[in-house]
Amino acid sequence: MTDYSNKTYGRNAEVAVIFAMLKAGKDVSQHGPRRLGKSFVLDRMVEQAGAHGFICLKVEIAGCTEPKMVFRRLCEEITNHRSVGKSAISSIRQRLAQVASPRGEQAGPWYQSLLGVDWETYLERLLGALQDDPTQQWAILIDELPIFLKSLHDKGGDGIKQARDFMNLFTRLRASKPRVRWLITGSIGITPLAQAGQYMGVLAKFQNFELEPLAEDQAVDYLRDLAQSGLIQRRTEITEQEAQAIIKTVGWRAAYYLEALAQHLPARPETEPEKVQANIDAALAEMLKHNNKSTFGTWEEHLIKHHSDQQRRLSFAVLKEIAASETGLILDNLLGALGDPRINREDLRQHLLLLISDGFLYQEPMHEDSAPYRFRLTPLRHWWALYRPQSAV
């Protein structure tokens, strides 16, 4: 397993800042576009937790569709977590046993016989055991919370109420179990969900932490280490010049896409500018081939899964127009290119902000009418222009 503690790209400074926030009694909200490295930060927190006096429990809930499933996932992660001592598990079992009578020997996990009990009671008893742990302070890292909330909202009025109740539970539990800290993260916008579900007040109690892309020197170190570690096909070296060219071509210093382009480099490392560019052009051409659709197909899937019908139609139309322009489009030019009298200028601006928060686009400087909207990932723009995905609605 790679030791990231001495890596420039290991997110060690970010991890230290987040732990300082948790120690100061803050719960943290870390949101941002996919593939930026949010889950990577959570993994580093789990690894470094002991040095900061914590046990960190990372819980992925993107596949959960009801609150009880979230509790089940919490139970599984706690019992399987290598940092959890036997005394903590014993305390948790004892507390959970108070809400249900033993049924003798049971097949499956120890908590299986208790799943019929109200899940809110379960969660409260569970957190009570963590609160009373005298040896360590606990932090629960909830990955992809908005995807879970969106699955509840998709059920309609009752689901939205479930989401609101679930989030309001955070407020009560945080107040009653102040030694247990929380970090929530996700790759889709949580604010529109909170506005629709009327739980913005819950989010206000979390302190935002904005994860930035890798710095340029960190991205160079990352790419060169990948090759030296044998993780790049046909390569044991990426030259400094090639690394710089990859960064420029990708346009966004997200580790996933830097590696994705590097995987298609021709076998021979180059340092001369013309040969370096030829290598990068060849890698990009390979990256955009149809058999590599999975590299970018998740962006199309995101619109289908997480945008409403009306939002989805507009998203595909907007991205089609912007993908056709290498320099992007300003708001008024985009409005004209769409040619739809039903779309007014302010509604389009708000929708562009949604696409920015989802990671598709950026505008620099923000909120300047003369600043164009562009794809954040240059290879994604090429892919979108080449394959022209469109809404089925």
Backbone hydrogen bonds, N-H to C=O, Kabsch-Sander energy under -0.5 kcal/mol:
donor,donor_aa,acceptor,acceptor_aa,energy
4,Y,2,T,-0.8
7,K,4,Y,-1.5
10,G,7,K,-1.6
15,V,11,R,-2.3
16,A,12,N,-2.2
17,V,13,A,-2.0
18,I,14,E,-2.3
19,F,15,V,-2.3
20,A,16,A,-2.0
21,M,17,V,-2.0
22,L,18,I,-2.4
23,K,19,F,-2.8
24,A,20,A,-1.5
25,G,22,L,-1.8
26,K,21,M,-2.3
27,D,205,K,-0.5
28,V,182,W,-2.4
29,S,207,Q,-2.3
30,Q,28,V,-0.5
30,Q,184,I,-3.3
31,H,29,S,-0.6
32,G,186,G,-1.8
34,R,358,D,-0.5
36,L,33,P,-1.1
41,V,37,G,-1.9
42,L,38,K,-1.8
43,D,39,S,-2.3
44,R,40,F,-2.1
45,M,41,V,-2.1
46,V,42,L,-2.2
47,E,43,D,-2.0
48,Q,44,R,-2.3
49,A,45,M,-1.0
51,A,48,Q,-0.6
52,H,48,Q,-0.8
52,H,49,A,-1.4
53,G,50,G,-1.5
54,F,49,A,-2.5
55,I,137,Q,-2.3
57,L,139,A,-2.7
58,K,56,C,-0.6
59,V,57,L,-0.5
59,V,141,L,-3.1
61,I,59,V,-0.6
61,I,143,D,-1.9
64,C,61,I,-1.8
69,M,66,E,-1.1
70,V,66,E,-1.0
70,V,67,P,-0.6
71,F,67,P,-1.8
72,R,68,K,-2.3
73,R,69,M,-2.2
74,L,70,V,-2.2
75,C,71,F,-2.6
76,E,72,R,-2.4
77,E,73,R,-2.4
78,I,74,L,-2.4
79,T,75,C,-2.4
80,N,76,E,-1.7
81,H,77,E,-1.1
81,H,78,I,-0.6
84,V,81,H,-1.6
89,I,85,G,-1.9
90,S,86,K,-2.6
91,S,87,S,-2.1
92,I,88,A,-2.4
93,R,89,I,-2.8
94,Q,90,S,-2.3
95,R,91,S,-2.2
96,L,92,I,-2.6
97,A,93,R,-2.3
98,Q,94,Q,-0.6
98,Q,95,R,-0.9
99,V,96,L,-1.7
100,A,97,A,-1.0
103,R,104,G,-0.5
112,Q,109,P,-1.9
114,L,111,Y,-1.7
115,L,112,Q,-1.3
117,V,114,L,-1.9
122,Y,118,D,-1.7
123,L,119,W,-2.6
124,E,120,E,-2.2
125,R,121,T,-2.6
126,L,122,Y,-2.8
127,L,123,L,-2.7
128,G,124,E,-1.8
129,A,125,R,-1.7
130,L,126,L,-1.7
131,Q,127,L,-2.9
132,D,128,G,-1.7
133,D,130,L,-1.1
137,Q,53,G,-1.5
139,A,55,I,-2.4
140,I,181,R,-2.9
141,L,57,L,-3.0
141,L,139,A,-0.6
142,I,140,I,-0.8
142,I,183,L,-3.2
143,D,59,V,-2.6
143,D,141,L,-0.8
145,L,142,I,-0.5
145,L,185,T,-2.2
148,F,144,E,-1.2
149,L,145,L,-2.4
150,K,146,P,-2.7
151,S,147,I,-1.7
152,L,148,F,-1.4
153,H,149,L,-2.5
154,D,150,K,-2.2
155,K,152,L,-1.7
156,G,153,H,-2.0
160,I,156,G,-2.5
161,K,157,G,-2.0
162,Q,158,D,-2.0
163,A,159,G,-2.4
164,R,160,I,-2.5
165,D,161,K,-2.9
166,F,162,Q,-2.7
167,M,163,A,-2.4
168,N,164,R,-2.7
169,L,165,D,-1.7
170,F,166,F,-0.9
170,F,167,M,-0.6
171,T,167,M,-1.0
172,R,168,N,-1.6
173,L,169,L,-3.0
174,R,170,F,-3.0
175,A,171,T,-1.7
176,S,172,R,-2.0
177,K,173,L,-2.2
180,V,177,K,-1.5
181,R,138,W,-2.5
181,R,179,R,-0.6
183,L,140,I,-2.4
184,I,28,V,-2.6
185,T,142,I,-2.1
186,G,30,Q,-0.9
194,A,190,I,-2.6
195,Q,191,T,-2.5
196,A,192,P,-2.2
197,G,193,L,-2.7
198,Q,194,A,-0.9
199,Y,194,A,-2.2
200,M,194,A,-0.5
202,V,199,Y,-0.7
203,L,199,Y,-1.2
204,A,200,M,-1.9
205,K,202,V,-1.3
206,F,203,L,-2.2
207,Q,27,D,-3.5
208,N,206,F,-0.5
209,F,29,S,-2.3
211,L,209,F,-0.7
212,E,210,E,-0.6
214,L,253,R,-2.1
219,A,215,A,-2.5
220,V,216,E,-2.2
221,D,217,D,-2.2
222,Y,218,Q,-2.5
223,L,219,A,-2.4
224,R,220,V,-2.4
225,D,221,D,-2.4
226,L,222,Y,-2.1
227,A,223,L,-1.6
228,Q,224,R,-2.1
229,S,225,D,-2.0
230,G,227,A,-1.7
231,L,226,L,-2.6
235,R,232,I,-1.6
243,A,239,T,-2.7
244,Q,240,E,-2.2
245,A,241,Q,-2.0
246,I,242,E,-2.6
247,I,243,A,-2.3
248,K,244,Q,-2.1
249,T,245,A,-2.4
250,V,246,I,-2.7
251,G,247,I,-2.2
254,A,252,W,-2.5
255,A,253,R,-0.5
256,Y,35,R,-0.7
257,Y,254,A,-0.7
258,L,254,A,-1.9
259,E,255,A,-2.5
260,A,256,Y,-2.0
261,L,257,Y,-1.9
262,A,258,L,-2.1
263,Q,259,E,-2.2
264,H,261,L,-1.6
265,L,262,A,-1.7
276,V,272,E,-2.9
277,Q,273,P,-2.5
278,A,274,E,-1.9
279,N,275,K,-2.1
280,I,276,V,-2.2
281,D,277,Q,-2.8
282,A,278,A,-2.2
283,A,279,N,-2.2
284,L,280,I,-2.6
285,A,281,D,-2.2
286,E,282,A,-2.0
287,M,283,A,-2.5
288,L,284,L,-1.7
289,K,286,E,-1.4
292,N,289,K,-2.2
293,K,290,H,-1.7
295,T,292,N,-2.0
296,F,293,K,-1.2
297,G,293,K,-2.9
298,T,294,S,-0.6
299,W,296,F,-1.9
300,E,296,F,-0.8
301,E,297,G,-2.3
302,H,298,T,-2.0
303,L,299,W,-1.4
304,I,300,E,-1.7
305,K,301,E,-2.6
306,H,302,H,-2.9
307,H,303,L,-1.4
312,R,308,S,-3.2
313,R,309,D,-2.1
314,L,310,Q,-1.7
315,S,311,Q,-2.8
316,F,312,R,-2.5
317,A,313,R,-1.8
318,V,314,L,-2.8
319,L,315,S,-2.7
320,K,316,F,-1.9
321,E,317,A,-1.7
322,I,318,V,-2.4
323,A,319,L,-2.4
324,A,320,K,-0.9
325,S,322,I,-1.5
326,E,324,A,-0.5
328,G,325,S,-0.8
329,L,373,Y,-1.7
334,L,330,I,-2.4
335,L,331,L,-2.5
336,G,332,D,-2.1
337,A,333,N,-2.3
338,L,334,L,-2.2
339,G,335,L,-1.4
343,I,340,D,-2.0
344,N,342,R,-0.6
348,L,344,N,-2.1
349,R,345,R,-2.1
350,Q,346,E,-2.3
351,H,347,D,-2.0
352,L,348,L,-2.3
353,L,349,R,-1.7
354,L,350,Q,-1.4
355,L,351,H,-2.0
356,I,352,L,-1.9
357,S,353,L,-2.5
358,D,354,L,-1.8
359,G,356,I,-1.2
360,F,355,L,-1.7
361,L,355,L,-1.2
362,Y,374,R,-2.1
364,E,372,P,-0.6
368,E,365,P,-1.1
369,D,367,H,-0.6
371,A,368,E,-2.1
373,Y,329,L,-3.0
374,R,362,Y,-2.4
374,R,372,P,-0.5
376,R,360,F,-2.5
378,T,250,V,-2.1
378,T,376,R,-0.6
381,R,377,L,-1.7
382,H,378,T,-2.0
383,W,379,P,-2.5
384,W,380,L,-2.9
385,A,381,R,-2.5
386,L,382,H,-2.1
387,Y,383,W,-2.7
388,R,384,W,-1.9
